Amino acid sequence: MAQHDIDEIAVDSATEADCPRPSREELIEKYGRDFFNDFDFDDPGFNEHVDEILDDLLAHCPVARSQKGSGFWVVSRNADVRRIGQDWRTFSSAKGYQPNRPADLPYLMPEESDPPIHTAWRSALNPHLAPKTVAEYDEPIRADVNVLIDRFVDRGGCEFISEFGALLPGWAFFKNILGVPIDDLDKLVESVELGTFAPPAERAGHFSYIFQYMADYLEQRAREPERNDIVSTILKNVEYPDGSKAPFEHQVSVLVDITFGGIATTTYVMASAIHHLANTPEDRRSLIEDPVVVDQAIEEFSRIFPPVVALGRTCTKDVEVAGTNMQEGDFVMLVYGASSRDPRVVEDASRLDIHRKNVLHSAFGVGPHRCIGSNLARVELRAFLQEWLKRIPDFRVKPGTAPRYETGFLRSMRELHLEWDL
């Protein structure tokens, strides 16, 4: 098993910051908010200062508190995030991963379920996204990388997100996994984005489009001959431990869940990696000259640029975490974005080093709910980096422009202008 997949780790508990804990006034002056006692993922200051805030949490505040809605806890340190992620009996996913969840937002299976139902679905789905299976998609994904590059390479520039980054993950997923028309991708991507970043009261409405689309697609596929793919597996009606068959609404939910993951997350790692490389010619040269470095770089990019900032759990009983007493029913967010940059487990954790070996990160989650699509994401990132650098080895951020971000419990880059000499 690769080092970055290991859940059990040794923690250096002696690693603590020497500087004093910032006061409420200092935090408000620095960020516009006291993120230790009044955390808010939707605050504009979090979007602007996300890495600094996460580093402050790691150094000074192992458990922060949010007063938003009914309130929730925010846990950042690697050891605590891993403990919670592994202990599904104490920290349940069955009440959702979003704090203050809208009442009309359907649950996403199997992400928002616990074993044994979660296990039943993952056992059925895992073979379709196993390393050997997704390795077969490498060649068609590389072909799609080049199709997209062909559209703008002779122009000497592109807006990376709309012309490449938001398209490749959807193409890879729709063509190779789901078999649905890529003509429908734009509307689905828009619905996923709005379902994530729109005001909370509006999110369920945007998700309803995705649910209806996938319900229609499942009904269509049910009328067609069976295929040896993940959709046919979903339609075979996974059996639950009590002997019942998964209802149709659970089948739809599973399809929405894997689609959401397939098109909503890889774009951010991809865009952040290319932004870093645009500003770091020595790293570009390393990736071009030594293909072995690419796999290390993928893990480091995933560690430093995690698209999933945090996901939540619900306490099933009274429990203590890092000296904080939590009560049954309390909601707690696992900040994967902070856990991956914890200096207790990663040396010089805030520095991006594409040559770093044995990269330990939790960008894909931890425990039984670890991201099912991580293997496909790595295939996409490897194909993208190698083919892009082959075609466009020298490029830069267009002068006068800067990346534009949006952040909640996910992080997204919305705009990135690149240029190169013809």
C-alpha positions in Angstrom: 0.0 0.0 0.0 1.3 3.5 -0.9 2.3 5.7 2.0 -0.4 8.3 1.2 -3.1 5.6 1.6 -2.1 4.6 5.1 -4.6 5.5 7.8 -2.6 4.6 10.8 0.3 7.1 11.4 2.7 8.0 14.1 2.1 11.6 15.3 4.8 13.8 16.7 2.8 15.3 19.6 5.7 17.5 20.5 5.3 19.6 17.4 3.7 22.8 18.6 3.9 26.4 17.6 6.1 28.6 19.8 4.1 31.8 19.1 1.2 32.7 21.4 -2.4 32.0 20.4 -3.9 35.0 18.5 -6.6 36.9 20.4 -10.1 37.4 19.1 -9.2 41.0 18.3 -6.1 39.9 16.3 -8.0 37.3 14.4 -10.7 39.9 13.4 -8.1 42.4 12.4 -6.3 39.8 10.3 -9.2 38.0 8.7 -12.3 40.0 9.5 -13.6 37.2 11.7 -12.7 35.2 14.8 -12.3 31.8 13.0 -11.5 30.1 16.3 -14.8 30.8 18.0 -17.0 31.9 15.1 -15.9 29.8 12.1 -17.7 30.1 8.7 -16.8 28.3 5.5 -18.8 30.8 3.5 -17.1 33.9 4.9 -15.3 35.9 2.1 -12.3 36.1 4.4 -12.0 32.3 4.4 -11.9 32.3 0.6 -9.2 35.0 0.6 -7.0 33.6 3.4 -7.8 29.9 3.4 -4.2 28.6 3.8 -3.3 31.1 6.5 -6.5 30.3 8.5 -5.9 26.6 8.3 -2.3 27.0 9.4 -3.5 29.1 12.4 -6.0 26.4 13.3 -3.3 23.8 13.2 -0.9 25.8 15.3 -3.3 27.2 17.9 -6.8 25.7 17.8 -7.3 22.0 17.4 -11.1 22.3 17.7 -12.8 25.5 16.5 -16.4 26.4 16.9 -18.9 27.7 14.4 -22.0 29.6 15.6 -23.6 29.5 12.2 -27.1 27.9 12.2 -27.3 25.3 14.9 -23.5 25.4 15.3 -20.8 22.8 14.6 -17.2 21.9 15.6 -14.2 22.2 13.2 -11.4 19.7 13.7 -8.1 20.3 11.8 -5.2 18.3 13.2 -4.2 15.1 11.3 -4.4 12.7 14.2 -7.9 13.9 15.1 -9.2 14.0 11.6 -8.0 10.4 11.0 -9.4 9.2 14.3 -12.9 10.6 13.5 -12.8 9.5 9.9 -12.0 5.9 10.9 -14.5 5.7 13.8 -17.8 5.7 11.9 -19.7 4.2 14.9 -19.0 7.3 17.0 -18.9 9.8 14.1 -21.7 8.9 11.7 -22.0 10.0 8.0 -25.7 9.0 7.9 -27.0 12.5 8.7 -25.0 14.1 6.0 -21.6 15.8 5.4 -22.9 19.4 5.3 -23.6 21.4 8.5 -27.0 23.0 8.8 -28.1 20.8 5.9 -31.2 22.0 4.0 -34.2 19.9 4.8 -35.1 19.4 1.2 -31.7 18.2 0.0 -31.7 14.4 -0.6 -28.9 12.3 0.9 -26.1 11.1 -1.3 -25.5 7.4 -1.1 -23.2 5.8 -0.2 -21.3 8.9 1.0 -24.0 9.8 3.5 -24.5 6.4 5.0 -22.7 4.1 7.4 -21.7 0.4 7.2 -23.2 -2.0 6.6 -25.2 -0.2 3.9 -22.2 1.8 2.9 -20.1 -1.4 2.7 -22.7 -3.1 0.5 -22.5 -0.2 -2.0 -18.8 0.2 -1.9 -18.2 -3.5 -2.4 -20.4 -3.4 -5.5 -18.9 -0.2 -6.9 -15.2 -0.6 -6.1 -14.3 -3.0 -8.9 -15.4 -0.4 -11.5 -12.9 2.2 -10.1 -10.1 -0.1 -9.0 -6.5 0.8 -10.2 -6.4 -1.9 -12.9 -9.8 -0.9 -14.3 -9.1 2.8 -14.5 -5.7 2.2 -16.0 -7.5 1.2 -19.1 -8.8 4.7 -19.5 -5.4 6.3 -19.7 -5.2 6.2 -23.5 -8.6 7.7 -24.2 -8.1 10.3 -21.5 -4.8 11.3 -23.1 -6.6 11.5 -26.4 -9.1 13.9 -24.9 -6.4 16.0 -23.3 -5.0 16.5 -26.8 -8.4 17.2 -28.4 -8.9 20.0 -25.9 -5.4 21.4 -26.3 -5.9 21.4 -30.1 -8.7 24.0 -29.7 -6.4 26.7 -28.3 -2.7 25.8 -28.7 -2.2 27.8 -31.8 -3.9 30.9 -30.2 -1.1 31.3 -27.7 -3.3 31.3 -24.7 -6.5 30.1 -23.0 -8.8 30.6 -20.1 -7.8 27.3 -18.5 -10.9 26.6 -16.4 -13.6 27.0 -19.1 -11.5 25.7 -22.0 -9.8 22.7 -20.3 -10.0 22.3 -16.5 -13.8 22.1 -16.2 -14.1 19.9 -19.3 -11.5 17.1 -19.0 -12.8 15.5 -15.7 -16.4 15.4 -17.0 -15.3 14.0 -20.4 -13.2 11.3 -18.6 -16.1 10.4 -16.3 -19.0 10.6 -18.8 -17.2 8.8 -21.6 -15.5 6.1 -19.6 -17.6 5.5 -16.5 -21.2 6.6 -17.2 -21.6 6.5 -20.9 -23.8 9.7 -21.0 -23.5 12.4 -23.7 -20.8 15.0 -23.1 -23.3 17.5 -24.7 -25.1 17.4 -21.3 -22.0 18.2 -19.3 -22.2 22.0 -19.2 -25.6 22.0 -17.5 -24.6 19.3 -15.0 -21.3 21.1 -14.1 -23.2 24.3 -13.6 -25.7 22.6 -11.4 -23.0 21.0 -9.3 -21.2 24.3 -8.9 -24.4 26.1 -7.9 -25.5 23.2 -5.7 -22.2 23.7 -3.8 -21.6 27.4 -3.7 -25.0 29.1 -4.1 -26.7 30.5 -1.0 -27.6 27.5 1.2 -31.4 28.0 0.7 -30.9 27.6 -3.1 -28.6 24.6 -3.2 -31.3 21.9 -3.1 -33.0 23.4 -6.2 -29.8 23.1 -8.2 -29.2 19.6 -7.0 -32.8 18.6 -8.0 -31.8 19.0 -11.7 -28.9 16.5 -11.2 -31.2 14.1 -9.4 -33.9 14.3 -12.1 -31.3 13.9 -14.9 -29.8 10.8 -13.3 -33.2 9.3 -12.6 -34.1 9.7 -16.2 -30.8 8.2 -17.3 -31.3 5.2 -15.0 -34.8 4.6 -16.3 -33.5 4.8 -19.9 -30.7 2.3 -19.1 -33.1 -0.1 -17.4 -34.9 -0.5 -20.7 -31.6 -1.2 -22.6 -29.5 -4.4 -22.7 -27.3 -4.8 -19.7 -23.7 -3.5 -20.0 -20.7 -4.5 -18.0 -20.4 -1.1 -16.4 -21.0 0.8 -13.2 -24.5 1.8 -14.2 -25.6 -1.8 -14.8 -24.1 -2.7 -11.4 -26.2 0.1 -9.7 -29.3 -1.2 -11.5 -28.8 -4.8 -10.4 -30.2 -3.6 -7.0 -27.6 -4.0 -4.3 -28.9 -6.1 -1.5 -28.9 -4.6 2.0 -27.9 -6.6 5.1 -31.6 -7.1 6.1 -32.2 -8.8 2.7 -34.1 -5.9 1.2 -33.1 -4.4 -2.2 -31.8 -0.9 -2.5 -34.8 1.3 -3.6 -34.7 3.2 -6.8 -34.2 6.5 -5.0 -31.0 5.1 -3.5 -29.8 4.0 -7.0 -30.3 7.5 -8.3 -28.5 8.9 -5.2 -25.5 6.7 -5.8 -25.3 7.9 -9.4 -25.5 11.5 -8.3 -22.9 11.0 -5.7 -20.3 9.5 -8.0 -21.1 12.0 -10.7 -20.7 14.9 -8.2 -17.3 13.6 -7.2 -16.3 12.9 -10.7 -16.8 16.4 -12.1 -16.6 18.7 -9.0 -13.1 18.0 -7.5 -10.3 17.1 -9.9 -10.6 20.5 -11.7 -9.3 22.3 -8.7 -6.2 20.2 -8.3 -5.5 20.4 -12.0 -5.9 24.2 -12.2 -3.8 24.7 -9.1 -1.1 22.5 -10.4 -0.9 24.3 -13.8 -0.9 27.7 -12.0 2.0 26.6 -9.8 3.9 25.3 -12.9 3.2 28.5 -14.8 5.1 30.3 -12.0 7.8 27.7 -11.4 9.8 26.8 -14.5 12.3 24.6 -12.6 9.4 22.3 -11.6 8.2 22.2 -15.2 11.6 21.1 -16.3 11.7 18.4 -13.6 8.4 16.9 -14.7 9.5 17.0 -18.4 12.9 15.4 -17.8 12.0 12.8 -15.2 8.6 11.0 -15.6 9.0 9.4 -12.2 8.6 12.8 -10.6 5.1 13.1 -12.0 3.6 10.6 -9.6 5.2 12.3 -6.7 4.0 15.6 -7.9 0.4 14.4 -8.2 0.4 13.5 -4.5 2.0 16.8 -3.5 -0.4 18.8 -5.6 -3.3 16.9 -4.0 -1.9 17.6 -0.6 -1.3 21.3 -1.0 -4.4 21.9 -3.2 -7.2 19.7 -1.7 -10.5 20.4 -3.4 -12.5 19.0 -0.5 -11.8 21.5 2.3 -13.9 19.6 4.9 -16.7 17.1 5.3 -18.8 16.4 8.3 -19.9 13.8 10.7 -22.5 13.6 13.5 -21.6 12.4 17.0 -23.6 9.3 18.0 -22.6 9.7 21.7 -20.8 12.0 24.0 -17.1 12.0 23.2 -14.0 14.0 23.7 -11.8 15.2 20.8 -8.5 17.1 21.5 -9.7 18.2 24.9 -13.1 19.3 23.7 -16.3 17.6 25.0 -18.8 17.0 22.2 -22.3 15.8 22.8 -24.5 13.2 21.1 -26.0 14.9 18.0 -23.2 17.5 17.7 -22.0 18.1 14.1 -18.2 18.1 13.5 -16.4 19.1 10.3 -13.2 17.2 9.4 -10.9 19.7 7.7 -9.0 17.6 5.2 -7.4 20.7 3.8 -5.7 21.4 7.2 -4.9 17.8 8.0 -2.8 17.5 4.9 -0.6 20.4 5.9 -0.2 19.5 9.6 3.5 20.0 10.6 3.1 17.2 13.1 3.1 14.6 10.3 4.6 16.5 7.3 8.0 18.1 7.4 7.9 21.8 6.2 4.2 21.2 5.6 3.3 24.5 4.0 5.9 24.2 1.3 5.1 22.6 -2.1 7.8 20.2 -3.0 7.2 18.0 -6.1 10.2 15.9 -5.2 8.7 15.0 -1.7 8.7 11.2 -1.2 6.1 9.2 0.7 3.6 12.1 0.6 1.1 11.7 3.4 -2.2 13.5 2.8 -5.9 13.2 3.4 -7.1 15.0 0.3 -9.2 11.9 -0.7 -10.5 11.4 2.8 -9.8 8.7 5.4 -11.4 5.6 6.7 -14.3 3.7 5.0 -15.6 6.8 3.3 -12.3 7.5 1.5 -12.9 8.8 -2.0 -13.9 6.0 -4.4 -12.7 8.0 -7.4 -9.1 8.7 -6.3 -7.6 6.2 -8.7 -9.4 7.8 -11.7 -8.3 11.2 -10.5 -4.7 10.1 -10.5 -5.0 8.8 -14.0 -6.5 12.1 -15.2 -3.9 14.2 -13.5 -1.0 12.1 -14.8 -2.3 12.2 -18.4 -3.0 15.9 -18.1 0.5 16.9 -16.8 2.4 14.7 -19.2 0.4 15.6 -22.4 0.2 19.3 -21.5 3.9 19.7 -20.9 4.7 17.8 -24.1 2.6 20.2 -26.1 3.0 23.4 -24.1 6.3 23.2 -22.1 6.6 26.9 -21.5 3.7 29.0 -20.4 2.9 31.7 -17.9 0.0 33.5 -16.2 -1.3 36.2 -18.5 0.0 39.6 -17.2 -2.6 41.7 -15.4 -4.7 38.6 -14.4 -4.8 36.4 -11.4 -6.7 33.3 -10.4 -10.2 33.7 -9.0 -11.4 31.3 -6.3 -14.6 30.3 -4.6 -14.5 28.4 -1.3 -16.9 26.7 1.0 -16.6 23.1 2.2 -15.1 22.6 -1.3 -12.6 24.9 -3.0 -12.8 25.8 -6.7 -10.8 27.9 -9.0 -13.1 29.9 -11.2 -10.8 31.6 -13.6 -7.2 31.3 -14.8 -5.7 33.0 -17.9 -2.6 31.4 -19.4 -0.4 32.4 -22.3 2.6 31.1 -24.2 4.8 32.2 -27.1 4.0 30.8 -30.6 
